[in-house]
Amino acid sequence: MTLPRFLKSILAKLRPHLTPQLLAKQLRQPSGKLGEVVGIKMNESNSVLYDFVLDTMKIEDNQSILEIGFGNGIFFNKLFSKANNLRLSGIDFSETMLKLAQKNNEEAIVSDVLDLRYGDCDVLPFDNESFDKVFCINVVYFWENPMDNLMEIHRVLKPGGKFYTGMRDKASMEKMPFTQYGFTMYDELSWENVLHRNLFKKEETFTINEPPIELNGESFSPKSLCIVAQK
């Protein structure tokens, strides 16, 4: 999904003022026209990790799945393509992203196979034991109190349900200048400890090295994780 012309114009005007602090704020909660630009850029940067997590999830027919932090929602079609008769839900902390996701998924919403909500996942607006799987991608960095979020995820998962955390590991994230502003970063062991403290049993960790990116004149391949935990 490329940037529309008017968003390219907005980005060009704002680029000189796009400090690491402002970028960090927008990544946490995209808003306004700049948030729309950030949402499209997140699609580009998260695409490989998103495919990796979906493959790891091994989605089956008739499952109920919740995504936390769905952004502008362009990847829901990938989810629907993985199996038949899926029931998908999502929650996002950005009203800008919610409106875009609703527009990008009108048919699925009208067909009542996709339910999108605005809010924070420390209070999930879903019933107990609603989902077979819950997942999030590049979201846990922003949880101020992971215990509250994980307890809610635990509550809405069915017995034996699984939670999939997709994220870049701490060493890779620390190379990015914006992550010093409000990001909490994890390696495999530190996130595993957080999961264990909140009633989850870690099953397995899958790792990939993403395609190289240019940063501050240097090229490196971010290491990304999909950590699978069971209720």
Secondary structure by P-SEA (a helix, b strand, c coil): ccccaaaaaaaaaacccccaaaaaaaaaccccaaaaaaaaaaaaaaaaaaaaaaaaaccccbbbbbbcccccccaaaaaaacccbbbbbbccccaaaaaaaaaacaaaaaaccbbbbbcccccccccccccccccccccccccccaaaaaaaaaaaccccbbbbbbcccaaaaaaccccccbbbbbcaaaaaaaaaaccccccbbbbbbccccccccbbbbbbbbbccccc
